[in-house]
Amino acid sequence: MLFIEYPKCSTCQKAKKWLTDRGISFEDRHIAEDNPKAEEIKGWLEKGIELKKLFNTSGMKYRELGLKDRLPSMSEDEAIAVLASDGMLVKRPVLVGDDFVLTGFREKQWEEVLNK
C-alpha cells in the first residue's frame, strides 16, 4: 500500500500510527515533495473514488485559487491538472491499495476497507 502524507499534519500522524500499531506495511511518501501526478490521479479514479473527494477543501491553497467556485465548471481533466499541480491541494492522508483509495482519516472507514 502507498501512504501519502504531509508529515506535519496531525491527522496524517494519527493515521500513520494507526497503520503501524496494526502491523500494516506501507510505502510512505511526502505529498509536498512528491505530489501525485495526473496519470496517478486518473488511476485512483478508476478505483472508485470521486474526484471531489480528492480535494483538500479546507486548505489555504484551495481557497487562494477560488476552487470552490471554479471546480463545478471545470472538466475532469482540468480538475485533475489542478490537483496534480500542488500536493497541498490533495486531501490527506491518502491510502492507496490495489483496489481502493482512501482520503482523510476516518478510523471506522479504514477499519472496514482494510479488514475485507
PyRosetta script that sets phi, psi and omega in degrees:
from pyrosetta import init, pose_from_sequence

init()
pose = pose_from_sequence("MLFIEYPKCSTCQKAKKWLTDRGISFEDRHIAEDNPKAEEIKGWLEKGIELKKLFNTSGMKYRELGLKDRLPSMSEDEAIAVLASDGMLVKRPVLVGDDFVLTGFREKQWEEVLNK")
pose.set_psi(1, 154.0)
pose.set_omega(1, 177.9)
pose.set_phi(2, -111.8)
pose.set_psi(2, 127.3)
pose.set_omega(2, 178.6)
pose.set_phi(3, -112.8)
pose.set_psi(3, 113.3)
pose.set_omega(3, -178.5)
pose.set_phi(4, -106.2)
pose.set_psi(4, 124.1)
pose.set_omega(4, -172.7)
pose.set_phi(5, -141.2)
pose.set_psi(5, 164.8)
pose.set_omega(5, 166.5)
pose.set_phi(6, -111.2)
pose.set_psi(6, 107.1)
pose.set_omega(6, -170.6)
pose.set_phi(7, -53.8)
pose.set_psi(7, -26.5)
pose.set_omega(7, -179.7)
pose.set_phi(8, -81.3)
pose.set_psi(8, -10.3)
pose.set_omega(8, -177.4)
pose.set_phi(9, -77.7)
pose.set_psi(9, 125.0)
pose.set_omega(9, -177.3)
pose.set_phi(10, -65.7)
pose.set_psi(10, -34.3)
pose.set_omega(10, 178.0)
pose.set_phi(11, -66.1)
pose.set_psi(11, -40.0)
pose.set_omega(11, 177.4)
pose.set_phi(12, -63.8)
pose.set_psi(12, -41.6)
pose.set_omega(12, 179.1)
pose.set_phi(13, -62.0)
pose.set_psi(13, -42.6)
pose.set_omega(13, 179.2)
pose.set_phi(14, -62.4)
pose.set_psi(14, -45.5)
pose.set_omega(14, -179.3)
pose.set_phi(15, -64.6)
pose.set_psi(15, -41.5)
pose.set_omega(15, 179.8)
pose.set_phi(16, -63.4)
pose.set_psi(16, -42.2)
pose.set_omega(16, 178.5)
pose.set_phi(17, -64.6)
pose.set_psi(17, -41.3)
pose.set_omega(17, 179.7)
pose.set_phi(18, -59.1)
pose.set_psi(18, -46.3)
pose.set_omega(18, 178.8)
pose.set_phi(19, -63.3)
pose.set_psi(19, -46.9)
pose.set_omega(19, -178.4)
pose.set_phi(20, -62.9)
pose.set_psi(20, -43.6)
pose.set_omega(20, 179.6)
pose.set_phi(21, -60.9)
pose.set_psi(21, -26.5)
pose.set_omega(21, -179.6)
pose.set_phi(22, -95.8)
pose.set_psi(22, 4.3)
pose.set_omega(22, 178.1)
pose.set_phi(23, 69.1)
pose.set_psi(23, 25.7)
pose.set_omega(23, 179.8)
pose.set_phi(24, -88.5)
pose.set_psi(24, 121.3)
pose.set_omega(24, -177.9)
pose.set_phi(25, -85.2)
pose.set_psi(25, 146.6)
pose.set_omega(25, -178.4)
pose.set_phi(26, -156.7)
pose.set_psi(26, 158.6)
pose.set_omega(26, 172.2)
pose.set_phi(27, -94.9)
pose.set_psi(27, 135.1)
pose.set_omega(27, -175.7)
pose.set_phi(28, -101.8)
pose.set_psi(28, 138.6)
pose.set_omega(28, 178.3)
pose.set_phi(29, -142.0)
pose.set_psi(29, 135.5)
pose.set_omega(29, 179.3)
pose.set_phi(30, -82.9)
pose.set_psi(30, 117.1)
pose.set_omega(30, -172.7)
pose.set_phi(31, -66.3)
pose.set_psi(31, -31.0)
pose.set_omega(31, -178.5)
pose.set_phi(32, -80.9)
pose.set_psi(32, -29.2)
pose.set_omega(32, -179.4)
pose.set_phi(33, -86.2)
pose.set_psi(33, -28.1)
pose.set_omega(33, -178.2)
pose.set_phi(34, -140.7)
pose.set_psi(34, 74.8)
pose.set_omega(34, -175.6)
pose.set_phi(35, -72.8)
pose.set_psi(35, 152.8)
pose.set_omega(35, -179.7)
pose.set_phi(36, -59.5)
pose.set_psi(36, 137.8)
pose.set_omega(36, 178.4)
pose.set_phi(37, -90.0)
pose.set_psi(37, 162.5)
pose.set_omega(37, -176.9)
pose.set_phi(38, -56.0)
pose.set_psi(38, -44.6)
pose.set_omega(38, -179.1)
pose.set_phi(39, -62.4)
pose.set_psi(39, -38.9)
pose.set_omega(39, 178.9)
pose.set_phi(40, -64.3)
pose.set_psi(40, -43.4)
pose.set_omega(40, 179.5)
pose.set_phi(41, -63.1)
pose.set_psi(41, -40.9)
pose.set_omega(41, 177.4)
pose.set_phi(42, -60.5)
pose.set_psi(42, -38.3)
pose.set_omega(42, 177.5)
pose.set_phi(43, -63.3)
pose.set_psi(43, -37.4)
pose.set_omega(43, 177.5)
pose.set_phi(44, -63.8)
pose.set_psi(44, -42.0)
pose.set_omega(44, -179.7)
pose.set_phi(45, -61.6)
pose.set_psi(45, -35.6)
pose.set_omega(45, 178.0)
pose.set_phi(46, -65.7)
pose.set_psi(46, -21.5)
pose.set_omega(46, 178.6)
pose.set_phi(47, -86.1)
pose.set_psi(47, 0.2)
pose.set_omega(47, 170.9)
pose.set_phi(48, 106.7)
pose.set_psi(48, 0.3)
pose.set_omega(48, 179.0)
pose.set_phi(49, -82.9)
pose.set_psi(49, 145.1)
pose.set_omega(49, 177.6)
pose.set_phi(50, -77.4)
pose.set_psi(50, 141.4)
pose.set_omega(50, -179.6)
pose.set_phi(51, -55.7)
pose.set_psi(51, -43.3)
pose.set_omega(51, -176.4)
pose.set_phi(52, -65.3)
pose.set_psi(52, -23.8)
pose.set_omega(52, 178.8)
pose.set_phi(53, -75.3)
pose.set_psi(53, -9.3)
pose.set_omega(53, 179.6)
pose.set_phi(54, -86.9)
pose.set_psi(54, -13.5)
pose.set_omega(54, -177.2)
pose.set_phi(55, -86.4)
pose.set_psi(55, 135.7)
pose.set_omega(55, 175.0)
pose.set_phi(56, -83.6)
pose.set_psi(56, 85.0)
pose.set_omega(56, -173.0)
pose.set_phi(57, -69.6)
pose.set_psi(57, -14.7)
pose.set_omega(57, 179.0)
pose.set_phi(58, -98.7)
pose.set_psi(58, 4.4)
pose.set_omega(58, -178.8)
pose.set_phi(59, -80.8)
pose.set_psi(59, 153.8)
pose.set_omega(59, 179.1)
pose.set_phi(60, -62.2)
pose.set_psi(60, -41.9)
pose.set_omega(60, -177.5)
pose.set_phi(61, -61.5)
pose.set_psi(61, -41.0)
pose.set_omega(61, 178.8)
pose.set_phi(62, -58.6)
pose.set_psi(62, -45.8)
pose.set_omega(62, -179.8)
pose.set_phi(63, -69.4)
pose.set_psi(63, -42.3)
pose.set_omega(63, 179.6)
pose.set_phi(64, -55.6)
pose.set_psi(64, -41.6)
pose.set_omega(64, -177.1)
pose.set_phi(65, -83.9)
pose.set_psi(65, -1.8)
pose.set_omega(65, 179.3)
pose.set_phi(66, 61.1)
pose.set_psi(66, 36.3)
pose.set_omega(66, -173.8)
pose.set_phi(67, -69.3)
pose.set_psi(67, -25.0)
pose.set_omega(67, 178.2)
pose.set_phi(68, -55.2)
pose.set_psi(68, -41.6)
pose.set_omega(68, -178.5)
pose.set_phi(69, -87.3)
pose.set_psi(69, -29.5)
pose.set_omega(69, -174.9)
pose.set_phi(70, -84.0)
pose.set_psi(70, -34.6)
pose.set_omega(70, -174.3)
pose.set_phi(71, -56.3)
pose.set_psi(71, -44.8)
pose.set_omega(71, -176.8)
pose.set_phi(72, -56.9)
pose.set_psi(72, -28.5)
pose.set_omega(72, -177.9)
pose.set_phi(73, -96.9)
pose.set_psi(73, 0.5)
pose.set_omega(73, 179.7)
pose.set_phi(74, -84.5)
pose.set_psi(74, 149.0)
pose.set_omega(74, 172.9)
pose.set_phi(75, -75.9)
pose.set_psi(75, 166.3)
pose.set_omega(75, 178.8)
pose.set_phi(76, -59.5)
pose.set_psi(76, -43.0)
pose.set_omega(76, -179.5)
pose.set_phi(77, -63.6)
pose.set_psi(77, -39.2)
pose.set_omega(77, 178.2)
pose.set_phi(78, -65.1)
pose.set_psi(78, -44.1)
pose.set_omega(78, -179.8)
pose.set_phi(79, -63.9)
pose.set_psi(79, -40.5)
pose.set_omega(79, 178.1)
pose.set_phi(80, -63.9)
pose.set_psi(80, -41.2)
pose.set_omega(80, 179.0)
pose.set_phi(81, -62.1)
pose.set_psi(81, -41.2)
pose.set_omega(81, 178.4)
pose.set_phi(82, -64.4)
pose.set_psi(82, -45.9)
pose.set_omega(82, 179.6)
pose.set_phi(83, -59.7)
pose.set_psi(83, -41.5)
pose.set_omega(83, -178.3)
pose.set_phi(84, -74.7)
pose.set_psi(84, -13.0)
pose.set_omega(84, -176.8)
pose.set_phi(85, -76.2)
pose.set_psi(85, -21.6)
pose.set_omega(85, -176.1)
pose.set_phi(86, -158.3)
pose.set_psi(86, 119.2)
pose.set_omega(86, -179.1)
pose.set_phi(87, -58.5)
pose.set_psi(87, -25.2)
pose.set_omega(87, -178.6)
pose.set_phi(88, -72.3)
pose.set_psi(88, -9.3)
pose.set_omega(88, 175.9)
pose.set_phi(89, -83.9)
pose.set_psi(89, -13.1)
pose.set_omega(89, -176.6)
pose.set_phi(90, -88.8)
pose.set_psi(90, 131.8)
pose.set_omega(90, 176.7)
pose.set_phi(91, -64.1)
pose.set_psi(91, 133.2)
pose.set_omega(91, -176.3)
pose.set_phi(92, -132.4)
pose.set_psi(92, 160.5)
pose.set_omega(92, -1.5)
pose.set_phi(93, -72.3)
pose.set_psi(93, 166.3)
pose.set_omega(93, 174.6)
pose.set_phi(94, -119.0)
pose.set_psi(94, 129.1)
pose.set_omega(94, 176.0)
pose.set_phi(95, -117.4)
pose.set_psi(95, 119.6)
pose.set_omega(95, -176.2)
pose.set_phi(96, -114.6)
pose.set_psi(96, 120.4)
pose.set_omega(96, 176.0)
pose.set_phi(97, -111.9)
pose.set_psi(97, -173.7)
pose.set_omega(97, -179.1)
pose.set_phi(98, -61.7)
pose.set_psi(98, -35.8)
pose.set_omega(98, -174.8)
pose.set_phi(99, -132.6)
pose.set_psi(99, 22.1)
pose.set_omega(99, 178.9)
pose.set_phi(100, -154.2)
pose.set_psi(100, 160.1)
pose.set_omega(100, 171.7)
pose.set_phi(101, -138.1)
pose.set_psi(101, 126.7)
pose.set_omega(101, 176.8)
pose.set_phi(102, -116.9)
pose.set_psi(102, 137.9)
pose.set_omega(102, 174.9)
pose.set_phi(103, -122.5)
pose.set_psi(103, 151.1)
pose.set_omega(103, -175.8)
pose.set_phi(104, 69.9)
pose.set_psi(104, 172.8)
pose.set_omega(104, 178.9)
pose.set_phi(105, -124.2)
pose.set_psi(105, 102.8)
pose.set_omega(105, 172.3)
pose.set_phi(106, -116.2)
pose.set_psi(106, 105.4)
pose.set_omega(106, -171.3)
pose.set_phi(107, -50.4)
pose.set_psi(107, -46.2)
pose.set_omega(107, -177.9)
pose.set_phi(108, -60.3)
pose.set_psi(108, -44.6)
pose.set_omega(108, 179.9)
pose.set_phi(109, -64.0)
pose.set_psi(109, -45.5)
pose.set_omega(109, 179.9)
pose.set_phi(110, -61.8)
pose.set_psi(110, -41.7)
pose.set_omega(110, 179.6)
pose.set_phi(111, -58.4)
pose.set_psi(111, -47.6)
pose.set_omega(111, -178.7)
pose.set_phi(112, -62.2)
pose.set_psi(112, -47.2)
pose.set_omega(112, -176.8)
pose.set_phi(113, -68.0)
pose.set_psi(113, -42.2)
pose.set_omega(113, -175.5)
pose.set_phi(114, -79.2)
pose.set_psi(114, -15.3)
pose.set_omega(114, 179.4)
pose.set_phi(115, -96.4)
pose.set_psi(115, 9.6)
pose.set_omega(115, 179.5)
pose.set_phi(116, -70.1)
pose.dump_pdb("model.pdb")
